[in-house]
Amino acid sequence: MASPRPTPEAVRLSAAVDAAAVRLAALRAEVQRAETAEALARLRLGEALAEALGARAVAEARLRASQFDRYRAAAFAPRRPDRRNRLRRLAEKMLARLGAPGRALVRARAALGEGAALFDAAHYRRAAPEPVGADPLAHYLTWGGDARLSPHPLFDSRFYAARNAADLARTGLTPLDHFLREGAADGRDPHPLFSLEWYVSQAPELAATGENPVLHYLRTGASRGLSPHPLFDPDWAGGDLVGYLTEGWRRGASPHPLFDPAWRRESGLDDCETEPLTRFVLTAHDTLESPGPCFNSRTYVEARGAALDPSKDPLSDYLAGGAWAILGPEGLHPALALLDDPEAIRSGLTPAEALARRLRTP
């Protein structure tokens, strides 16, 4: 039996369905082309953004170096070279045993001047392994300095001595005295968390005055919210570096959005007995431990390759410009994540910083 002939209405309906299917296919193809074009545009924009931000990081590094050179030139003139031979050290110890008058002579001979602000008697007493007596400064000048005891939270004697051993042997000076007389003018850092170059870049007046940057920080820089190190953000930490080193870290204060003390303790990287950021800065280049969940040191080092700065920990290298020179695991640049965050771009935040700030509160 023959099939019934379709009615004219059915024919028109079928033709309409076929036409709609063709239009839908064409629309889908157009959408796919548009999405592909948008993805390519975003990719090119991300690459251009990374290139621009990388160029800015290079320019900022050059500016810091230039400003630091000007500071050292200004600081060179007022330096006060001195030597402290074995005979003089013996004489100081003998004077210290003569009581208050002898200790006063020891202090006068050291002539620390404004540099006395870098001697914190309470901090020194806590750092000393035994009682220091009634005159902590005289004790440091005659005994503690040679034993590499630290006189102030911002001056790590062992760190400074390890990096300036030849000069200390040549002059016989205590680490603090050498730093005040010569080291600061030469740009020698006093503490793992106090980068003179980084600090001077925020205080342009030092390029003219040559003032000791650490004394400047204690006098005015801390109250102005200046940062002594790339990994220390005073606003995020809720205070200055002295406060962080003495009490803040014990309360769990986070010094930087990408450095998460609680996460590190839970991961077994830190304990409650040692200040964590200093240890990270000194050891992470070798251990490749991560500062927090938003930055994987090992992955970054593998991506950075031979371009990694051997003088920096992985996170400091990343923040100094490495962020703009690497690709993600899919071959895409991490700067793509910033395209929808113009405020992060204006602020100069790296992708990892922007992510950490969204996920964490200080």
N, C-alpha and C positions, 0 to 999 in steps of 0.2 A: 504493500500500500504506500503511495507516494506521500512524502512529508508535506504538511500544509505550507503553503507559501506565506512567508512572513508578511505581516501587514506593513503598510507604509510607515505607521507610527513606530513599529519595532525597528525598521530599517534606519529611521532617523535617530532613534535612541542608540542603536549600535554604533552608528557613525559618530555620534556625539561622545560616546564612551571612548571610542578609538582616538578621537581628536584630543580628548582630555588626557588620555594616557600619553600621547605624544607631547602635549604641552607640559605635563608633569615631568616627563623624562628630560625635556629641554630645560625646565626650571631647576631640576636637581643638578643637571650638568652645569648650569650657570652658577648655582650656589656653590658647587664644588670648586669651580674655577675661581669664584670670589674668595672662598675660604683659603684656597691655595695661594692666591695673590696676597691675601691679608697675612698669611703665615710667612710668606717670603718677605713681605714688607716689614713685618715685625722682626724677622731674623736680621735683615739688613740694618734696620734701625737699632737693634741690640748690638750688632757689631760696630756700628758707627758710635753708639753711646760708649761702648767699652773702649774704643780707640780714643775718643775725646777725654774720657775720665782717666785713661792711662796717661795721656799726654799731660793732663793736669797734675797727676801724681808726680810725674817726672819734673815738671816745672816747679812744683812745691818743694821737692827734694833739693833741687838746685838752689832755690831761694834760701832754704834752711842752711845749706852748706855755705853759701855766700855770706849770709848774716853771721854765721858762726865764725867764719874767717875774720870778719870785721870785729867781732867781739874779742877774739884772741889777739888781734893786733892792738886793740885798745887796752886789753888787760896785761899786755907784755910789759909796758913801761913801769907800772907800780909794783911789779913782783919784787919779792924780798928774798933773794937767795941766801942760804945759810948752810952751815955744816955742823955736825954734832959727832965728833970723834969719840973714841973710847975713853980718853982722858976726861972729856967734858961730861960724858954719861956717868963716869965714876964720881966726878965732883958733884953732880946733881944728886946722886944717891946719898952722898955724904951730907950735903946740905939738908936734904929732906929729913935726915936723922937728928938734926939739930933743933927740931921743933918749929914753931910757927915762924920765927924770923928766917930760918933757912928755907922753909917752903915758900915764903914770900919772895925770896931771891930767885928761886927756881921759876916761879910764875912770871916774875919780872923779866927774866932772861928769855923766856919763851916769847914774850911780847905778842900774844895772840891778838890783841886789840879787838876790833869788831868780830874777829873770828871766834872769840869766846862764846858767841851765841851758838856755836856748834858743839859746845860742851854742855851736856845735860846731866847734872850730877845724879838725879834720881835714876835716869836710864843707865848711867855708868855703874851705879851701885848694884842695880839689878843684874847687869851683865857680868860683873866681876864674880869670880868663883869663890872669893873670900872677902872678909871685911876690908874696906879701903881706908878706914880712919876718918879723921875729922876734916881732911882737905882732899876731896876726891880729885880735883884738878891737878894738884901736885903729885898725887899718886899716879895719875895717868901719865904725866910728863916724865916721871922717873921710872915707872914700872909698867903701867898698863899699856902704854903705847908700844913698847917693845914686845909685849905679850899679845899684841894685836886685839886688845879689848876695844870695843866700839864705844865712842864717847857720846853718840847722839843717834836717834832713830834714823836720821838721813845720812849717816856716815857709817858704812860697813868696813871696818878696818881690814878684815881678812880679804874681802873682795878687792879693796883698793891696793893692799900690799901685794896680792897675787899678780895684779896687772902692772905694778910699778916696782917690782922687786929690785931691779938694777938701780933705779934712782934712789930708792931707800937705802940700799947698801952703799951707794956712793956718798950720800949726804949724811947718813946716820940719823936722819930726822924721824920723828914719829909719823905715822901715816897722816894724822890730822895736820900737823905742822907743815909737812910737805905739800899737802893739798892746798893749804891756805897761802903758802909762799910761792909755790910753783905750779902745782897740779891743776888748779882751776884755770889759771892763765893758759895752760897748755891744752885745756879741754879734756882733762881726765875725769871720768865719771866717779862720784863718791859712793854710789850705791847702785845695785842692779836695777832699781826702780827710779833712778834719777838720771835721765839723759840730759847732759848739759846742752847738747845741740838742739834737742827737741824743745827744751825749756826756753832757750834763748830766742828761738823763732817766734815765741809768743810775747816776748818782752823786747821790742826793738830798741828801747833805750839802752840796753846792755851793750849793743854794738857801738855805742858812743861813750858810755861811761866805763866799761870794762869791769863793772862790779861783779863780785863773786856771785854766780847764779843761785847757789844754795842760800847764801845770806839774803839775797834779794827775795827769794821765795819765802823765807821766814819773816822778812820785814814787811813785804807787801803782796807778793805773788799768791800766796795761799788764800789771803782774804779776797783777792781778785778772781779767784777760781781758775788760776792757771794750772795746766797739767804738766807734771814733771816727767811723764813717760807716756808713750803711745797706748799702753795698756792700762793706764789709770785715768779714769774719767771722774773728776771730782763730783759732778752733778749726780752721776749714777751711783757713786760710792757713798754719797751723802756726807762728804767732808773732805778735808785735805789729806795729804799723804802721811803726815805725822800721826793724825788721828787713826788712820787705817792701820799703820804699822804697829801702833801701841795697843789699840783696843778694838778698832773696827773689825779686823779680820776674825777676832775671837767671837764677835757677835754674829759672824756669818755674812758681813758686808761684802757685796760683789763690787769689785773695782772697775769692771767693764762689762757691757752687755754680753760679750762673747765668753766671759769667764764666769763660770757658775760653780761656786764653792760647794753648794749642797750636792749638785750632781757629781762633782769630783769625789766627794767623800763617800757617796753611795756607790761609786764605781771603784772604790778602794785605792784611788790615786793619792789622796791626802788623809792626814789624821787631824786631830784637834790640837796637836802640840807644836806644829810648825806653820809659820805664815806661808800660804800656798802660792801666791803670785810670784814672789821672789824665787822660790824653788822652780816654778815653771819656767821663768825667764832663763834661769841658769842651766836647766837640764833638758828642756823639751826638744831642743835641736837634735839631741842624741836619742832620747827615749821615744820621741814622736807621740807623747801622750797628748790628748786633746784637752782644750780648756773648758769645753762644755758641749752640749748636745748639738749645737748649731754649727760646729766647726770640727771637722775630722782632720787632725794633723797629718796622719799617715796618707790619706787620700790626697790631700793638698800637696804634700811633698812629692808624691809620685807624679802628680800632674805638673808640678813646677819644674822638676828635673834639675838639670845643671844650673838653671838660672836662680835657684834658691840662694839667698845671701847666707853664707856660712857664719856670719857674725850675729845673726838674729835667730830667735825662735820662730817656728813656722807661722804663728799668728801675727807676730810683728812684721814678718816679711809680707804676709798677705795684706795687712793694713797699709804697708808702705808702698803699695802699687802692684803687688803680685796678684791681687784680686782681678785686675784687668788684663792679665796676661795668660790666663788659663782657660780651658774649656771644661765643661761638665762631662759626665760619663757618656752622654748621648752625642757628644760633639757640639753641643750648643753652649753658647756663652752664658754664664750665670747672670750677666747684666740684663738679660731678657726679663728677669724677675722684677726689675726696677721700672719697667716701662709704665706700669700702672701705679707708680708711687713717685710722683714728681717731687714731693717734699724730700724724700730720701735722696733723689738726684741733686736737688739744690743744696742739701746739707753735706753732700760728699760721702754719704754712707755707702759702704760696700754691701753687696747682696746679703752676706751672712749677718752683718750688723742689722740691716733692715728687718730680716727675719727674726733675729733675737729680740729686737725691741718690740716687735708685734706679739711675741710669745711670752715675754717676761716683763715683770715689773720690778724696779729696783728695791 
